[in-house]
Amino acid sequence: MNKIKKGLGRGLSSLIGETKVESQNNQLLVSDLIRNKYQPRKNFDETNLEELTNSIKERGMIQPIIVRKSNDDKSKFEIIAGERRWLAAQKAGLHNVPVLVTQADDLKSLEFAIVENVQRHDLNPLEEAQGYKRLIDDFSYDQEKVSKFIGKSRSHISNSLRLLTLPNDVMQLLEEQKISAGHAKILVGLENASFLGKKIFDNKLSVRQAENLVKIFKNKKGKTKSQKDINIIDLEKSLSEKIGLSVVIKSNKRNKGTISFSFKEIDQLNKLIEIIKLNY
């Protein structure tokens, strides 16, 4: 078997060329095929599946399903690429389907599944990220290698993987298409991501509106952080009550700062001067 070569934007034909093909244009029973354990895709759009089913009923299955012999059940063949066609074939009532049997290890099987789905835009953002993560965790890819293999930018891979750091409830909103990947990217790294994610969904906010919402909460948080120490506030209040003037104390972390007194008329200023002279 040839060594796996990494190129930009791998296609299925390129991957097939790197594996040994045992038989082409073969026919197997639908029941002889089992799901690919490395398939990153968990959900299949029912409308698209129905359209494919109708197409198969009318024209038959033109493109073969790529399979390998199952390691778990020697009597079965594991689907490497074409699971959607396999499901549609069952719905269409087919008993046999065309297959292309190849020799593929676990890495190659995962590569097939990711390439097929990503290039056809069949994966939701989380499934795509989980596919990339599996290449990294299970097969020692780095983000640069994933980028070159898939044919997408390094930043796309990085942003995709960051979605997996979101809270579970936000990831569920994304998986159920209640918020978009654009919304989700805004929420990455935020402590209140769950709260904001629900707000975005409940109010049907656009991505731009969601960005503005996040900015508002960040500004509020910044103001909260800059609030004065309660002891400083109590001191201002105490001084203000004693001298009858508005008092503002500004203090930094090194306990350096200023005290300012606000007066509205000359008598108030003279009173302040008298207090200072009497005590000092």
PyRosetta script that sets phi, psi and omega in degrees:
from pyrosetta import init, pose_from_sequence

init()
pose = pose_from_sequence("MNKIKKGLGRGLSSLIGETKVESQNNQLLVSDLIRNKYQPRKNFDETNLEELTNSIKERGMIQPIIVRKSNDDKSKFEIIAGERRWLAAQKAGLHNVPVLVTQADDLKSLEFAIVENVQRHDLNPLEEAQGYKRLIDDFSYDQEKVSKFIGKSRSHISNSLRLLTLPNDVMQLLEEQKISAGHAKILVGLENASFLGKKIFDNKLSVRQAENLVKIFKNKKGKTKSQKDINIIDLEKSLSEKIGLSVVIKSNKRNKGTISFSFKEIDQLNKLIEIIKLNY")
pose.set_psi(1, 137.2)
pose.set_omega(1, 179.6)
pose.set_phi(2, -69.1)
pose.set_psi(2, 154.4)
pose.set_omega(2, 176.2)
pose.set_phi(3, -69.1)
pose.set_psi(3, 150.1)
pose.set_omega(3, 179.2)
pose.set_phi(4, -71.1)
pose.set_psi(4, 127.1)
pose.set_omega(4, 178.5)
pose.set_phi(5, -106.3)
pose.set_psi(5, 136.9)
pose.set_omega(5, -179.1)
pose.set_phi(6, -100.0)
pose.set_psi(6, 128.8)
pose.set_omega(6, 178.7)
pose.set_phi(7, -133.1)
pose.set_psi(7, -179.9)
pose.set_omega(7, 178.7)
pose.set_phi(8, -84.4)
pose.set_psi(8, 124.8)
pose.set_omega(8, 175.7)
pose.set_phi(9, 59.8)
pose.set_psi(9, 70.0)
pose.set_omega(9, -176.1)
pose.set_phi(10, -66.2)
pose.set_psi(10, 139.3)
pose.set_omega(10, 174.2)
pose.set_phi(11, -105.6)
pose.set_psi(11, 164.2)
pose.set_omega(11, -179.5)
pose.set_phi(12, -62.1)
pose.set_psi(12, -37.6)
pose.set_omega(12, -179.5)
pose.set_phi(13, -63.4)
pose.set_psi(13, -35.6)
pose.set_omega(13, 178.3)
pose.set_phi(14, -65.8)
pose.set_psi(14, -42.3)
pose.set_omega(14, -179.8)
pose.set_phi(15, -68.4)
pose.set_psi(15, -39.8)
pose.set_omega(15, 178.6)
pose.set_phi(16, -60.8)
pose.set_psi(16, -37.2)
pose.set_omega(16, 179.9)
pose.set_phi(17, -65.3)
pose.set_psi(17, -17.9)
pose.set_omega(17, -179.0)
pose.set_phi(18, -95.5)
pose.set_psi(18, -1.4)
pose.set_omega(18, 179.2)
pose.set_phi(19, -118.3)
pose.set_psi(19, 156.3)
pose.set_omega(19, 178.1)
pose.set_phi(20, -81.4)
pose.set_psi(20, 122.3)
pose.set_omega(20, 179.7)
pose.set_phi(21, -89.4)
pose.set_psi(21, 120.0)
pose.set_omega(21, -178.7)
pose.set_phi(22, -81.6)
pose.set_psi(22, -39.3)
pose.set_omega(22, 179.3)
pose.set_phi(23, -157.4)
pose.set_psi(23, 142.4)
pose.set_omega(23, 178.8)
pose.set_phi(24, -113.8)
pose.set_psi(24, 157.3)
pose.set_omega(24, 176.7)
pose.set_phi(25, 51.0)
pose.set_psi(25, 37.0)
pose.set_omega(25, 178.6)
pose.set_phi(26, -86.0)
pose.set_psi(26, 158.1)
pose.set_omega(26, 175.7)
pose.set_phi(27, -117.4)
pose.set_psi(27, 132.0)
pose.set_omega(27, 176.9)
pose.set_phi(28, -130.9)
pose.set_psi(28, 153.7)
pose.set_omega(28, 174.7)
pose.set_phi(29, -64.5)
pose.set_psi(29, 142.9)
pose.set_omega(29, 176.7)
pose.set_phi(30, -56.2)
pose.set_psi(30, -36.6)
pose.set_omega(30, -178.3)
pose.set_phi(31, -72.7)
pose.set_psi(31, -12.9)
pose.set_omega(31, 178.6)
pose.set_phi(32, -81.6)
pose.set_psi(32, -10.7)
pose.set_omega(32, -177.2)
pose.set_phi(33, -99.0)
pose.set_psi(33, 143.3)
pose.set_omega(33, 175.9)
pose.set_phi(34, -128.0)
pose.set_psi(34, 160.5)
pose.set_omega(34, -175.7)
pose.set_phi(35, -65.5)
pose.set_psi(35, 147.4)
pose.set_omega(35, 175.7)
pose.set_phi(36, -73.7)
pose.set_psi(36, 120.5)
pose.set_omega(36, -178.3)
pose.set_phi(37, -67.1)
pose.set_psi(37, -15.7)
pose.set_omega(37, 178.2)
pose.set_phi(38, -99.0)
pose.set_psi(38, 7.6)
pose.set_omega(38, -179.9)
pose.set_phi(39, -62.8)
pose.set_psi(39, 116.6)
pose.set_omega(39, -179.4)
pose.set_phi(40, -75.2)
pose.set_psi(40, -18.7)
pose.set_omega(40, -175.2)
pose.set_phi(41, -85.5)
pose.set_psi(41, 125.8)
pose.set_omega(41, -178.1)
pose.set_phi(42, -106.4)
pose.set_psi(42, -27.3)
pose.set_omega(42, -176.3)
pose.set_phi(43, -118.4)
pose.set_psi(43, 136.1)
pose.set_omega(43, 178.2)
pose.set_phi(44, -116.6)
pose.set_psi(44, 127.2)
pose.set_omega(44, -179.5)
pose.set_phi(45, -62.6)
pose.set_psi(45, 121.3)
pose.set_omega(45, -174.4)
pose.set_phi(46, -64.4)
pose.set_psi(46, -37.0)
pose.set_omega(46, -179.5)
pose.set_phi(47, -64.8)
pose.set_psi(47, -47.5)
pose.set_omega(47, 179.3)
pose.set_phi(48, -63.8)
pose.set_psi(48, -37.8)
pose.set_omega(48, 179.7)
pose.set_phi(49, -65.6)
pose.set_psi(49, -38.3)
pose.set_omega(49, 179.0)
pose.set_phi(50, -66.8)
pose.set_psi(50, -39.4)
pose.set_omega(50, 178.4)
pose.set_phi(51, -64.0)
pose.set_psi(51, -41.7)
pose.set_omega(51, 178.7)
pose.set_phi(52, -66.4)
pose.set_psi(52, -39.1)
pose.set_omega(52, 178.2)
pose.set_phi(53, -59.3)
pose.set_psi(53, -46.3)
pose.set_omega(53, 179.2)
pose.set_phi(54, -63.3)
pose.set_psi(54, -38.4)
pose.set_omega(54, 179.3)
pose.set_phi(55, -64.8)
pose.set_psi(55, -42.0)
pose.set_omega(55, 179.3)
pose.set_phi(56, -65.9)
pose.set_psi(56, -37.6)
pose.set_omega(56, 177.9)
pose.set_phi(57, -61.0)
pose.set_psi(57, -38.8)
pose.set_omega(57, -176.3)
pose.set_phi(58, -80.9)
pose.set_psi(58, -44.3)
pose.set_omega(58, -171.3)
pose.set_phi(59, -112.9)
pose.set_psi(59, -8.3)
pose.set_omega(59, -174.0)
pose.set_phi(60, 80.2)
pose.set_psi(60, 179.2)
pose.set_omega(60, 179.3)
pose.set_phi(61, -94.8)
pose.set_psi(61, 113.2)
pose.set_omega(61, -176.9)
pose.set_phi(62, -84.4)
pose.set_psi(62, -45.5)
pose.set_omega(62, -176.3)
pose.set_phi(63, -90.5)
pose.set_psi(63, 126.9)
pose.set_omega(63, -178.1)
pose.set_phi(64, -71.0)
pose.set_psi(64, 155.8)
pose.set_omega(64, 174.5)
pose.set_phi(65, -87.1)
pose.set_psi(65, 132.6)
pose.set_omega(65, -179.6)
pose.set_phi(66, -88.1)
pose.set_psi(66, 125.7)
pose.set_omega(66, -175.1)
pose.set_phi(67, -134.3)
pose.set_psi(67, 166.1)
pose.set_omega(67, 170.8)
pose.set_phi(68, -137.6)
pose.set_psi(68, 159.8)
pose.set_omega(68, 177.9)
pose.set_phi(69, -66.6)
pose.set_psi(69, 135.3)
pose.set_omega(69, -177.8)
pose.set_phi(70, -72.7)
pose.set_psi(70, 136.9)
pose.set_omega(70, 176.1)
pose.set_phi(71, -80.9)
pose.set_psi(71, -23.6)
pose.set_omega(71, -176.4)
pose.set_phi(72, -88.3)
pose.set_psi(72, -35.0)
pose.set_omega(72, -179.6)
pose.set_phi(73, -134.4)
pose.set_psi(73, 104.1)
pose.set_omega(73, -173.3)
pose.set_phi(74, -62.4)
pose.set_psi(74, -18.2)
pose.set_omega(74, -179.4)
pose.set_phi(75, -88.1)
pose.set_psi(75, -3.8)
pose.set_omega(75, -176.3)
pose.set_phi(76, -114.7)
pose.set_psi(76, 164.6)
pose.set_omega(76, 175.0)
pose.set_phi(77, -120.8)
pose.set_psi(77, 129.9)
pose.set_omega(77, -178.1)
pose.set_phi(78, -88.7)
pose.set_psi(78, 131.4)
pose.set_omega(78, -180.0)
pose.set_phi(79, -72.7)
pose.set_psi(79, 127.8)
pose.set_omega(79, 175.8)
pose.set_phi(80, -96.3)
pose.set_psi(80, -44.0)
pose.set_omega(80, 177.6)
pose.set_phi(81, -146.7)
pose.set_psi(81, 131.0)
pose.set_omega(81, 178.3)
pose.set_phi(82, 118.6)
pose.set_psi(82, 22.5)
pose.set_omega(82, -177.7)
pose.set_phi(83, -63.7)
pose.set_psi(83, -34.6)
pose.set_omega(83, 179.2)
pose.set_phi(84, -64.7)
pose.set_psi(84, -39.6)
pose.set_omega(84, 177.8)
pose.set_phi(85, -66.1)
pose.set_psi(85, -36.5)
pose.set_omega(85, 178.6)
pose.set_phi(86, -64.2)
pose.set_psi(86, -43.9)
pose.set_omega(86, 179.0)
pose.set_phi(87, -64.8)
pose.set_psi(87, -42.2)
pose.set_omega(87, -179.9)
pose.set_phi(88, -66.1)
pose.set_psi(88, -36.6)
pose.set_omega(88, 178.8)
pose.set_phi(89, -62.4)
pose.set_psi(89, -39.0)
pose.set_omega(89, 178.1)
pose.set_phi(90, -65.2)
pose.set_psi(90, -42.2)
pose.set_omega(90, 178.8)
pose.set_phi(91, -65.0)
pose.set_psi(91, -32.3)
pose.set_omega(91, -178.8)
pose.set_phi(92, -80.2)
pose.set_psi(92, -7.4)
pose.set_omega(92, 177.1)
pose.set_phi(93, 84.3)
pose.set_psi(93, 17.8)
pose.set_omega(93, 178.8)
pose.set_phi(94, -72.9)
pose.set_psi(94, 144.5)
pose.set_omega(94, 175.8)
pose.set_phi(95, -98.6)
pose.set_psi(95, -35.2)
pose.set_omega(95, 179.4)
pose.set_phi(96, -120.2)
pose.set_psi(96, 149.1)
pose.set_omega(96, 177.1)
pose.set_phi(97, -134.8)
pose.set_psi(97, 147.4)
pose.set_omega(97, 176.8)
pose.set_phi(98, -72.6)
pose.set_psi(98, 139.0)
pose.set_omega(98, -179.5)
pose.set_phi(99, -135.5)
pose.set_psi(99, 157.8)
pose.set_omega(99, 171.7)
pose.set_phi(100, -121.7)
pose.set_psi(100, 112.7)
pose.set_omega(100, -175.9)
pose.set_phi(101, -90.3)
pose.set_psi(101, 125.0)
pose.set_omega(101, -179.4)
pose.set_phi(102, -125.9)
pose.set_psi(102, 165.1)
pose.set_omega(102, 170.9)
pose.set_phi(103, -98.2)
pose.set_psi(103, 113.5)
pose.set_omega(103, -177.7)
pose.set_phi(104, -140.5)
pose.set_psi(104, 134.0)
pose.set_omega(104, 176.6)
pose.set_phi(105, -82.6)
pose.set_psi(105, -177.5)
pose.set_omega(105, -176.3)
pose.set_phi(106, -62.1)
pose.set_psi(106, -40.2)
pose.set_omega(106, 179.3)
pose.set_phi(107, -62.2)
pose.set_psi(107, -48.2)
pose.set_omega(107, -178.7)
pose.set_phi(108, -62.7)
pose.set_psi(108, -37.4)
pose.set_omega(108, 178.8)
pose.set_phi(109, -62.2)
pose.set_psi(109, -43.2)
pose.set_omega(109, 177.9)
pose.set_phi(110, -66.3)
pose.set_psi(110, -41.5)
pose.set_omega(110, 179.3)
pose.set_phi(111, -60.0)
pose.set_psi(111, -45.7)
pose.set_omega(111, 177.4)
pose.set_phi(112, -55.2)
pose.set_psi(112, -51.0)
pose.set_omega(112, -174.9)
pose.set_phi(113, -62.3)
pose.set_psi(113, -42.2)
pose.set_omega(113, -178.7)
pose.set_phi(114, -68.3)
pose.set_psi(114, -47.4)
pose.set_omega(114, -178.0)
pose.set_phi(115, -60.3)
pose.set_psi(115, -46.5)
pose.set_omega(115, -178.4)
pose.set_phi(116, -58.7)
pose.set_psi(116, -46.3)
pose.set_omega(116, -175.4)
pose.set_phi(117, -74.8)
pose.set_psi(117, -42.9)
pose.set_omega(117, -178.2)
pose.set_phi(118, -65.1)
pose.set_psi(118, -44.5)
pose.set_omega(118, -177.2)
pose.set_phi(119, -70.3)
pose.set_psi(119, -21.7)
pose.set_omega(119, 176.5)
pose.set_phi(120, -99.1)
pose.set_psi(120, 4.9)
pose.set_omega(120, 179.3)
pose.set_phi(121, 57.9)
pose.set_psi(121, 35.2)
pose.set_omega(121, -177.4)
pose.set_phi(122, -89.3)
pose.set_psi(122, -15.0)
pose.set_omega(122, -177.6)
pose.set_phi(123, -90.7)
pose.set_psi(123, 142.4)
pose.set_omega(123, 169.0)
pose.set_phi(124, -77.3)
pose.set_psi(124, 164.3)
pose.set_omega(124, -173.7)
pose.set_phi(125, -54.9)
pose.set_psi(125, -35.7)
pose.set_omega(125, -179.5)
pose.set_phi(126, -71.6)
pose.set_psi(126, -42.0)
pose.set_omega(126, 178.3)
pose.set_phi(127, -62.8)
pose.set_psi(127, -39.3)
pose.set_omega(127, 177.8)
pose.set_phi(128, -62.2)
pose.set_psi(128, -47.4)
pose.set_omega(128, 179.9)
pose.set_phi(129, -62.0)
pose.set_psi(129, -40.8)
pose.set_omega(129, -179.7)
pose.set_phi(130, -66.4)
pose.set_psi(130, -33.8)
pose.set_omega(130, 175.9)
pose.set_phi(131, -64.6)
pose.set_psi(131, -45.2)
pose.set_omega(131, 178.3)
pose.set_phi(132, -62.7)
pose.set_psi(132, -41.4)
pose.set_omega(132, -178.1)
pose.set_phi(133, -63.7)
pose.set_psi(133, -35.1)
pose.set_omega(133, -179.7)
pose.set_phi(134, -68.9)
pose.set_psi(134, -38.1)
pose.set_omega(134, 175.1)
pose.set_phi(135, -60.0)
pose.set_psi(135, -39.6)
pose.set_omega(135, -178.0)
pose.set_phi(136, -73.8)
pose.set_psi(136, -48.2)
pose.set_omega(136, -174.5)
pose.set_phi(137, -75.4)
pose.set_psi(137, -42.7)
pose.set_omega(137, -172.7)
pose.set_phi(138, -92.2)
pose.set_psi(138, -24.6)
pose.set_omega(138, -174.0)
pose.set_phi(139, -127.8)
pose.set_psi(139, 18.0)
pose.set_omega(139, 170.6)
pose.set_phi(140, 59.2)
pose.set_psi(140, 29.9)
pose.set_omega(140, 170.5)
pose.set_phi(141, -73.6)
pose.set_psi(141, 155.8)
pose.set_omega(141, 165.3)
pose.set_phi(142, -110.8)
pose.set_psi(142, 174.0)
pose.set_omega(142, -175.0)
pose.set_phi(143, -62.8)
pose.set_psi(143, -34.4)
pose.set_omega(143, 179.5)
pose.set_phi(144, -65.3)
pose.set_psi(144, -40.2)
pose.set_omega(144, -179.2)
pose.set_phi(145, -68.7)
pose.set_psi(145, -40.2)
pose.set_omega(145, 176.3)
pose.set_phi(146, -62.0)
pose.set_psi(146, -43.2)
pose.set_omega(146, -179.7)
pose.set_phi(147, -57.3)
pose.set_psi(147, -47.7)
pose.set_omega(147, -178.9)
pose.set_phi(148, -68.0)
pose.set_psi(148, -39.2)
pose.set_omega(148, -177.8)
pose.set_phi(149, -66.8)
pose.set_psi(149, -45.6)
pose.set_omega(149, -176.5)
pose.set_phi(150, -79.4)
pose.set_psi(150, -28.9)
pose.set_omega(150, -177.9)
pose.set_phi(151, 87.3)
pose.set_psi(151, 27.4)
pose.set_omega(151, 176.4)
pose.set_phi(152, -122.0)
pose.set_psi(152, 158.9)
pose.set_omega(152, -174.6)
pose.set_phi(153, -65.3)
pose.set_psi(153, 157.2)
pose.set_omega(153, 177.8)
pose.set_phi(154, -60.5)
pose.set_psi(154, -38.6)
pose.set_omega(154, -179.2)
pose.set_phi(155, -67.4)
pose.set_psi(155, -34.8)
pose.set_omega(155, 177.8)
pose.set_phi(156, -63.5)
pose.set_psi(156, -44.3)
pose.set_omega(156, 179.3)
pose.set_phi(157, -62.8)
pose.set_psi(157, -45.3)
pose.set_omega(157, -179.3)
pose.set_phi(158, -61.8)
pose.set_psi(158, -47.2)
pose.set_omega(158, 179.4)
pose.set_phi(159, -64.5)
pose.set_psi(159, -35.8)
pose.set_omega(159, 178.4)
pose.set_phi(160, -63.1)
pose.set_psi(160, -47.3)
pose.set_omega(160, -178.8)
pose.set_phi(161, -65.5)
pose.set_psi(161, -30.4)
pose.set_omega(161, -179.5)
pose.set_phi(162, -65.7)
pose.set_psi(162, -23.4)
pose.set_omega(162, 178.2)
pose.set_phi(163, -61.5)
pose.set_psi(163, -27.0)
pose.set_omega(163, -178.0)
pose.set_phi(164, -74.6)
pose.set_psi(164, -7.5)
pose.set_omega(164, 177.3)
pose.set_phi(165, -90.2)
pose.set_psi(165, -5.0)
pose.set_omega(165, -179.6)
pose.set_phi(166, -69.4)
pose.set_psi(166, 155.0)
pose.set_omega(166, 174.7)
pose.set_phi(167, -59.2)
pose.set_psi(167, 153.6)
pose.set_omega(167, -175.9)
pose.set_phi(168, -58.2)
pose.set_psi(168, -38.4)
pose.set_omega(168, -177.9)
pose.set_phi(169, -68.4)
pose.set_psi(169, -32.1)
pose.set_omega(169, 177.7)
pose.set_phi(170, -72.5)
pose.set_psi(170, -41.1)
pose.set_omega(170, 177.5)
pose.set_phi(171, -61.9)
pose.set_psi(171, -34.3)
pose.set_omega(171, 178.1)
pose.set_phi(172, -67.0)
pose.set_psi(172, -40.0)
pose.set_omega(172, 176.7)
pose.set_phi(173, -60.3)
pose.set_psi(173, -39.7)
pose.set_omega(173, -180.0)
pose.set_phi(174, -69.5)
pose.set_psi(174, -43.7)
pose.set_omega(174, -178.7)
pose.set_phi(175, -63.9)
pose.set_psi(175, -35.8)
pose.set_omega(175, -179.6)
pose.set_phi(176, -87.1)
pose.set_psi(176, 6.9)
pose.set_omega(176, 177.7)
pose.set_phi(177, 60.7)
pose.set_psi(177, 29.9)
pose.set_omega(177, 175.4)
pose.set_phi(178, -84.1)
pose.set_psi(178, -23.7)
pose.set_omega(178, 168.7)
pose.set_phi(179, -132.2)
pose.set_psi(179, 159.1)
pose.set_omega(179, -178.0)
pose.set_phi(180, -93.6)
pose.set_psi(180, 171.3)
pose.set_omega(180, 175.3)
pose.set_phi(181, -62.0)
pose.set_psi(181, -34.1)
pose.set_omega(181, 177.2)
pose.set_phi(182, -61.4)
pose.set_psi(182, -42.2)
pose.set_omega(182, 176.0)
pose.set_phi(183, -63.3)
pose.set_psi(183, -46.8)
pose.set_omega(183, -174.6)
pose.set_phi(184, -61.3)
pose.set_psi(184, -40.0)
pose.set_omega(184, -179.2)
pose.set_phi(185, -60.8)
pose.set_psi(185, -34.0)
pose.set_omega(185, 178.9)
pose.set_phi(186, -65.1)
pose.set_psi(186, -31.1)
pose.set_omega(186, -173.4)
pose.set_phi(187, -87.5)
pose.set_psi(187, -12.1)
pose.set_omega(187, -178.1)
pose.set_phi(188, -59.6)
pose.set_psi(188, 129.0)
pose.set_omega(188, 175.9)
pose.set_phi(189, 85.9)
pose.set_psi(189, -2.7)
pose.set_omega(189, -179.3)
pose.set_phi(190, -88.8)
pose.set_psi(190, 137.4)
pose.set_omega(190, 179.9)
pose.set_phi(191, -66.6)
pose.set_psi(191, -31.9)
pose.set_omega(191, -177.7)
pose.set_phi(192, -103.1)
pose.set_psi(192, 31.7)
pose.set_omega(192, -177.7)
pose.set_phi(193, -58.2)
pose.set_psi(193, -40.5)
pose.set_omega(193, -178.8)
pose.set_phi(194, -63.2)
pose.set_psi(194, -45.7)
pose.set_omega(194, -180.0)
pose.set_phi(195, -62.6)
pose.set_psi(195, -47.1)
pose.set_omega(195, -178.2)
pose.set_phi(196, -68.0)
pose.set_psi(196, -38.1)
pose.set_omega(196, 178.4)
pose.set_phi(197, -59.6)
pose.set_psi(197, -42.0)
pose.set_omega(197, 178.5)
pose.set_phi(198, -66.3)
pose.set_psi(198, -39.9)
pose.set_omega(198, 178.4)
pose.set_phi(199, -61.1)
pose.set_psi(199, -43.6)
pose.set_omega(199, -179.3)
pose.set_phi(200, -61.8)
pose.set_psi(200, -44.3)
pose.set_omega(200, -179.2)
pose.set_phi(201, -69.9)
pose.set_psi(201, -47.6)
pose.set_omega(201, -176.6)
pose.set_phi(202, -60.5)
pose.set_psi(202, -36.8)
pose.set_omega(202, -175.9)
pose.set_phi(203, -99.0)
pose.set_psi(203, 4.7)
pose.set_omega(203, 177.7)
pose.set_phi(204, 51.2)
pose.set_psi(204, 47.9)
pose.set_omega(204, -176.6)
pose.set_phi(205, -75.9)
pose.set_psi(205, 144.3)
pose.set_omega(205, 171.4)
pose.set_phi(206, -73.4)
pose.set_psi(206, 170.8)
pose.set_omega(206, 179.5)
pose.set_phi(207, -62.0)
pose.set_psi(207, -41.7)
pose.set_omega(207, 179.8)
pose.set_phi(208, -64.9)
pose.set_psi(208, -41.4)
pose.set_omega(208, 177.2)
pose.set_phi(209, -63.7)
pose.set_psi(209, -37.6)
pose.set_omega(209, 178.4)
pose.set_phi(210, -65.2)
pose.set_psi(210, -39.9)
pose.set_omega(210, 177.9)
pose.set_phi(211, -60.8)
pose.set_psi(211, -42.7)
pose.set_omega(211, 178.8)
pose.set_phi(212, -65.4)
pose.set_psi(212, -38.1)
pose.set_omega(212, 177.8)
pose.set_phi(213, -62.3)
pose.set_psi(213, -44.2)
pose.set_omega(213, 179.1)
pose.set_phi(214, -62.3)
pose.set_psi(214, -40.3)
pose.set_omega(214, 179.3)
pose.set_phi(215, -62.2)
pose.set_psi(215, -41.5)
pose.set_omega(215, 179.5)
pose.set_phi(216, -59.5)
pose.set_psi(216, -45.7)
pose.set_omega(216, -178.2)
pose.set_phi(217, -70.5)
pose.set_psi(217, -32.9)
pose.set_omega(217, 176.8)
pose.set_phi(218, -66.5)
pose.set_psi(218, -40.6)
pose.set_omega(218, 178.5)
pose.set_phi(219, -64.8)
pose.set_psi(219, -41.5)
pose.set_omega(219, 178.1)
pose.set_phi(220, -62.2)
pose.set_psi(220, -40.1)
pose.set_omega(220, -179.7)
pose.set_phi(221, -65.8)
pose.set_psi(221, -39.3)
pose.set_omega(221, 178.7)
pose.set_phi(222, -63.2)
pose.set_psi(222, -40.3)
pose.set_omega(222, 179.4)
pose.set_phi(223, -67.6)
pose.set_psi(223, -37.5)
pose.set_omega(223, 178.9)
pose.set_phi(224, -63.1)
pose.set_psi(224, -40.5)
pose.set_omega(224, 179.8)
pose.set_phi(225, -64.6)
pose.set_psi(225, -31.5)
pose.set_omega(225, -175.1)
pose.set_phi(226, -88.5)
pose.set_psi(226, 2.2)
pose.set_omega(226, 179.0)
pose.set_phi(227, -62.6)
pose.set_psi(227, 148.6)
pose.set_omega(227, -176.3)
pose.set_phi(228, -71.8)
pose.set_psi(228, 157.2)
pose.set_omega(228, 174.3)
pose.set_phi(229, -63.7)
pose.set_psi(229, 142.0)
pose.set_omega(229, -177.2)
pose.set_phi(230, -59.9)
pose.set_psi(230, -31.8)
pose.set_omega(230, 179.3)
pose.set_phi(231, -67.5)
pose.set_psi(231, -37.3)
pose.set_omega(231, 178.1)
pose.set_phi(232, -65.7)
pose.set_psi(232, -41.2)
pose.set_omega(232, 179.7)
pose.set_phi(233, -63.0)
pose.set_psi(233, -42.0)
pose.set_omega(233, 179.4)
pose.set_phi(234, -64.4)
pose.set_psi(234, -38.4)
pose.set_omega(234, 179.4)
pose.set_phi(235, -66.2)
pose.set_psi(235, -42.3)
pose.set_omega(235, 177.6)
pose.set_phi(236, -59.0)
pose.set_psi(236, -45.2)
pose.set_omega(236, -178.4)
pose.set_phi(237, -63.8)
pose.set_psi(237, -42.9)
pose.set_omega(237, -178.6)
pose.set_phi(238, -64.0)
pose.set_psi(238, -44.9)
pose.set_omega(238, 179.6)
pose.set_phi(239, -65.3)
pose.set_psi(239, -41.5)
pose.set_omega(239, -178.9)
pose.set_phi(240, -61.4)
pose.set_psi(240, -39.6)
pose.set_omega(240, -179.8)
pose.set_phi(241, -68.9)
pose.set_psi(241, -34.7)
pose.set_omega(241, -177.1)
pose.set_phi(242, -74.7)
pose.set_psi(242, -39.6)
pose.set_omega(242, -174.8)
pose.set_phi(243, -104.2)
pose.set_psi(243, -8.9)
pose.set_omega(243, 177.1)
pose.set_phi(244, 76.2)
pose.set_psi(244, 18.7)
pose.set_omega(244, 179.2)
pose.set_phi(245, -125.1)
pose.set_psi(245, 155.9)
pose.set_omega(245, 176.6)
pose.set_phi(246, -73.4)
pose.set_psi(246, 130.1)
pose.set_omega(246, -176.8)
pose.set_phi(247, -121.5)
pose.set_psi(247, 131.7)
pose.set_omega(247, 176.8)
pose.set_phi(248, -125.1)
pose.set_psi(248, 125.4)
pose.set_omega(248, 179.5)
pose.set_phi(249, -113.6)
pose.set_psi(249, 123.8)
pose.set_omega(249, 176.1)
pose.set_phi(250, -112.9)
pose.set_psi(250, 123.7)
pose.set_omega(250, -176.6)
pose.set_phi(251, -135.5)
pose.set_psi(251, 138.5)
pose.set_omega(251, 177.0)
pose.set_phi(252, -99.0)
pose.set_psi(252, -176.0)
pose.set_omega(252, -176.9)
pose.set_phi(253, -64.8)
pose.set_psi(253, -22.2)
pose.set_omega(253, 179.9)
pose.set_phi(254, -91.3)
pose.set_psi(254, 11.9)
pose.set_omega(254, -179.7)
pose.set_phi(255, 62.0)
pose.set_psi(255, 31.0)
pose.set_omega(255, 172.7)
pose.set_phi(256, -110.5)
pose.set_psi(256, 147.8)
pose.set_omega(256, -179.4)
pose.set_phi(257, 174.9)
pose.set_psi(257, -156.0)
pose.set_omega(257, -177.9)
pose.set_phi(258, -138.3)
pose.set_psi(258, 154.6)
pose.set_omega(258, 171.6)
pose.set_phi(259, -119.6)
pose.set_psi(259, 127.5)
pose.set_omega(259, 178.6)
pose.set_phi(260, -122.0)
pose.set_psi(260, 141.5)
pose.set_omega(260, 179.3)
pose.set_phi(261, -116.6)
pose.set_psi(261, 131.4)
pose.set_omega(261, 179.7)
pose.set_phi(262, -104.4)
pose.set_psi(262, 128.1)
pose.set_omega(262, 176.6)
pose.set_phi(263, -126.1)
pose.set_psi(263, 150.3)
pose.set_omega(263, -176.1)
pose.set_phi(264, -106.6)
pose.set_psi(264, -13.3)
pose.set_omega(264, -179.9)
pose.set_phi(265, -150.3)
pose.set_psi(265, 165.5)
pose.set_omega(265, -173.9)
pose.set_phi(266, -64.9)
pose.set_psi(266, -30.3)
pose.set_omega(266, -179.8)
pose.set_phi(267, -64.9)
pose.set_psi(267, -37.2)
pose.set_omega(267, 178.5)
pose.set_phi(268, -65.8)
pose.set_psi(268, -38.4)
pose.set_omega(268, 178.0)
pose.set_phi(269, -65.7)
pose.set_psi(269, -44.5)
pose.set_omega(269, 179.7)
pose.set_phi(270, -61.8)
pose.set_psi(270, -36.9)
pose.set_omega(270, 179.2)
pose.set_phi(271, -63.9)
pose.set_psi(271, -41.3)
pose.set_omega(271, 179.3)
pose.set_phi(272, -64.2)
pose.set_psi(272, -42.3)
pose.set_omega(272, 179.4)
pose.set_phi(273, -63.8)
pose.set_psi(273, -41.1)
pose.set_omega(273, 179.4)
pose.set_phi(274, -62.4)
pose.set_psi(274, -41.7)
pose.set_omega(274, 179.6)
pose.set_phi(275, -61.3)
pose.set_psi(275, -43.1)
pose.set_omega(275, -177.8)
pose.set_phi(276, -67.0)
pose.set_psi(276, -43.7)
pose.set_omega(276, -178.0)
pose.set_phi(277, -65.6)
pose.set_psi(277, -39.9)
pose.set_omega(277, -178.3)
pose.set_phi(278, -66.2)
pose.set_psi(278, -34.9)
pose.set_omega(278, -175.2)
pose.set_phi(279, -94.3)
pose.set_psi(279, -16.8)
pose.set_omega(279, -178.6)
pose.set_phi(280, -130.5)
pose.dump_pdb("model.pdb")
